[in-house]
């Protein structure tokens, strides 16, 4: 019975190590996958990196906010290496040369380092399964009755209520953006998107043009639009809505006659498809709403 338990723990440890080793490969296979071809992108102000039930923003000009309640152990903020970029580069170069450098010594040190990591993982998992690990911090465990220290709340702007006219504006903006995208009209998109979002849309249009294809979107029908949150930050107002719609969404080869073989690259010009995304809009107080972020669901 003891031998079976030990073997099971060893297998679990090895499986854990293999999972970590293969994690980057599995993540790469999922990267960029979405219904419309876009990743989650844009800016949602102070709430850019809040968990709102949609995919986190993978492309954004907003810097991630530090986690509340996590103070830096070094005066001035940041870790030792983040405050000394020269040392970071030197240490990274040294480690990289050991792990990935060419020649005998590069392979030897890389192999030894890999074995050390795997050995540590096996030791850690075995200790964990046997109840030997008391806590990651190494200190005295907190008693069950001890109250957790209060976590300071990060400022997220002030919630506001948008009017029915604003909700109608979101629907009209959604339809206009879909139409302008299908026509590849950057001039029209410039009036509907924030400069950041215009950059992303322009990149996608350029990529399609360089590949000789065009994504056509027509017959857009908004099935459902639920406002999930709305707030203001100074003179800027934001609103996020869960959008679901149907449309004829297909890609054709530029310049090819519609009936010619190979003209249709993907999709179907006769069968509508359904899409679902979370859109965030922004405006200056009293101004027009613009699309500032898209998140996949």
N, C-alpha and C positions, 0 to 999 in steps of 0.2 A: 504494500500500500504506500509505503514511504517512497519507494523507488518510482512508482507511477506519479506521485505528486511532484517529485523532483524533476522528472522528465517533462511533465506538463508545464512546470514553471520555466524550464529551459526553452521549451518550444515557444512559449508565450513571449519570452524575452527576445528570442531570435526574430519572431514575427514582428514585434514592435520595432526592432532595429531595421528590418527590411521595409516596413511601412514608411519609416522616416526617410530611408534612402530613396524610395520610389515616389515620395510625395511630390517633388518638383515635377516629375514626368507627368503625373496625373493632373497636376494643376495646369501644366502647359496645354494639355489636351482640352481643357475646358475654357482656356482663356479666349475672351472675345466672342464667345457664343451668345447670340441673342436673336430675338425674333426678327427685328428690323435690320440687323447687320451692325447696329451701333452697340458700343459698350455703354455702361452707366457713366455719365459725364456731366460736367457743369458745376455750378455753384448754388448752394442753398443758404448762403449767408452764415450766420452763427450755427445753423443746424445742418451744415453740409455733411457732417460725419455722424449725425444722430442715427440710431436704428429706427427707421420708420416703416419696417416691414418689407422694403424693397432692397434690391442689390446695392451695396455701398458704391459710392462714386469711385471709379477706377481712374478717371481723368478729371482733374480739377485744378484750378489755379488758386484754390483756397488751401492754406496750410492746415494740416490736421491739428485740432486743439489738444493740448496735453491732458492726460487723464486726471480728473479731479482727485485731490487728496494725495497725489503721489509727489511728494516734495523731493527735490534733488539733494543727494548727500553732500554735494559740493557747493560752496558759496558761489553765487553767480548763475546757478542753474545749469542743467545738462550734466552728462557724465564726464569723466576725466578725459576720455578720448574725443568726445564731441567738442570739448573746449580746447583741445590741442590737435587740430586737424593734421599738422605735420607728423605727429607721432602716429596718428591713425593711419596715414598713408604709408609710413615706414613699416609699421607692424603688419599692415595688410599685405604689403609687398613681400615681406619676409615670409609670412605664412603662405602666401600664394606660391612663392618660389619653392617652398618645401613640398607643398601638396601637388602642384601642377607643373613645376619646372621640369625641363627635359633632363635626360641623362640619368646615370645610375643613382646619384644621391637624391635627385628629385623623386624618383620612384621609391627609393628605400624609405625616405622620411615620410612620404605620402602613405606608404603601406603601414608603417609603424603607427602613424597618427590615426589611421582608420581603425587599426586593431585596438588601439587604446580607447577610441570612442565606443566601439562595439563592446569591449570588455566592461567599460563603465556602465553602458546601458544594461547589460546582463546583470551586473552586480546590483544596480539600482532597482531593477524590476524584481529580482529575487528578494531583496530587502523589503521592498514595498509589499510583496505578497506575503511575506512572513511577519508583517507587522513591525518590522524593525525601524521604519522611518517614522519618526515622531513629528516631524514638521519641516517644511522647506527652509524655514529661517534658522533652525538649529537652536532656538531658545526654548524657554519653558512654555509648554502648551497653555493656551488660554483656557481658563476654567469655563465650564458650561454656563455658569450664571453671569459671567462677565459681559458687560454691555460693550458692543462694538463702538469704536470712536466715530462720531458723526462725520459724514463726508460732505465737504462744502459743495453746494450746488453751483454749477457753471451757468452764467447768464445766457439765456437762449432767446432774448428778445421778449417783447410783450405780445400776447395773443390779441388778435383783433377779429372783428366780424366783417366779412365781405358781403356786398349787396347782391341782389339777383342780377343787376346789370353787369357786375363783375363776373358772375358765373356764365352769363351769356357771352361775355368777352372771351373767356377761356375756350368755349366751344368754337367760336368764330376763329380764334387764333389757331386752334388745333387744325381746323379744316384748311385755313390759308397756308399754314406751314406745310401740310401734306401736299397741297397743290403745287406750291412753289418748289418743293423738293422734287416732285415728279417731273417738273419742267426744267429743273436745273437752273432756276432763276435766282442767282445770288443777289441781284438788285432788290428783288422782292423779299428775300430772306433777311436782308440787312435791316429791313423795317420791322421784322417780327422776332428777331433773336438778339440776345445780348452779344457784345463783341466776342466774348469767349466761345459761346455756342456757334457763332458764325464761323469761327476758325475751324471748329470740328466738322461742321457741315461742309465747309469748303474743302477740307482735306479729303472727305469721303467722295465728293463730286470729282475732285482731281484724280483720285485713285481710280474711280470708275472710268473716267475719260481716258486715262493712260492705258487701261485695259480694253478700251474700245467697246464699253458696254454702258447702258443707261438703265437705271431703276425707275420704272414708271409706276405711279400710284394714282388711282382714280376711283371714282364712285365711293368716296369715303363716307361711312355712316357711323356716327357715334352711338354706340349701344348704351353705354353707361359712363357717367362721370361723377365720382364722389369726392367732394372736398374733404381732405383729411386733416389739414391744419392751415392756419393763416396767422401771420405775425408781422410785427414791424421792428425795424432796427434803425433808430434815428429817423431820417427822412425816407428810408427805403421800406417798402412793404412787400411781403412774400406770401404766396399761396401755393399749396401743393394739392394736387388732385390725382386720384386713381382713374386712369382713362382706359376704356375698352371700346374697340371699334372694329368694323369690318371694312375691307377695301379690296379692290383689284390691285394686287401687288406682284409685279413680275419684272424680269430683267431681260432686255433685248440687246442685240448687237447693233451698235450705231451704224447707220447707213445701209443696213441690210434690208431688202424688201421683206415686209411682214410674212409673206407666204413662202419665202425661200428656206431651204433646209439650214438649220443652225441659227436662224434669226432669233429664236427664243432660247435664252440661256438658262433661265430658271423661272419658276412660278407658272401661273396659268392666267391668261388675259380674260378668261370667261368665268372662272370660279372664284368668288370672294374668299379671302382668308381673314381670320380674326387675329388681332394683336392686342396686347395688354401691357401698359407701361405706366409709370408714375411720373407726371410732369410737374415741374415747379416754375411758377411765373413770378416776375418781379417788376416793380415800377417805382419811380420816384413819386412822392406824395402828390396826388392830383394828375399824374401823367398816364401814359398808355402802358398796358401790360406787355411784357416781353418774355419769351421762353428763356429760362436761365439754367434748367437742368432736366435731364431725362434719366430715369432709372428703370432698369429691367426688373421684371417681377418673377 
